[in-house]
Amino acid sequence: MTDEEDFDLAELPDDELVTQMHDDLYDGLADEIVEGTSILLDRGWAADRVLADALVEGMRIVGIDFRDGILFVPEVLLSANAMKAGMAVLRPLLAETGAEPIGKVVIGTVKGDIHDIGKNLVAMMLEGAGFEVFDIGINCDVDKYLAALEAHRPDILGLSALLTTTMPYMKTVIDTLNQKELRSKYIVLVGGAPLNEEFGQAVGADGYCRDAAIAVEMAKHLVAARRSSSAAAIH
């Protein structure tokens, strides 16, 4: 980026700068996102406002075009990496203010499976939507999931698989949660190329996510629904 373009970004009024950041996120321009984030903070914007208006809204637009087949995985990964660069600036500030994430997610690829592109994309998109995400990696056995659930106490457990041979392990994880009387504590979402709606229902998941954009929509909806029913139960 030239000095002149740098200068232009700082010259934009707030509303135009936010719109430009949506475009830069769409194009996966990490340096520009960091710069725009810093400019808004310097202008007195609260970290949670920058997150919501500039970054989360930008990723929402990316998610819609990904869902509709206008953007593809490599492009969305670039957008998600740009989002992460902005988040690196905001995260310590959000921690200081005690800003609550909209939910917590533990996600991992099941035992026997080492594929992680889809999982990584879902994790990035969830983080981009305002979730706190704990990615426990690949080849995760039941004990690894249980340890992560105990450590992080998330709202959602995400199980990923790309191999038809590893798909049944999702049922092993969910059955173990049932045996330990933990299943009702968590929303369980499953995803991966060979899965479908019927499989998700058969293994006892709360939802099957065809892609990362749908995972975000479903996660938001299910967490909101669970919290409103909990609130109703209290009253």
PyMOL commands that set and color helices and strands:
alter all, ss='L'
color gray80, all
select helices_A, chain A and resi 3-11+14-26+30-42+47-67+73-97+117-128+142-152+168-179+183-185+197-203+212-234
alter helices_A, ss='H'
color red, helices_A
select strands_A, chain A and resi 104-109+132-135+156-160+187-191+207-209
alter strands_A, ss='S'
color yellow, strands_A
deselect
rebuild
show_as cartoon
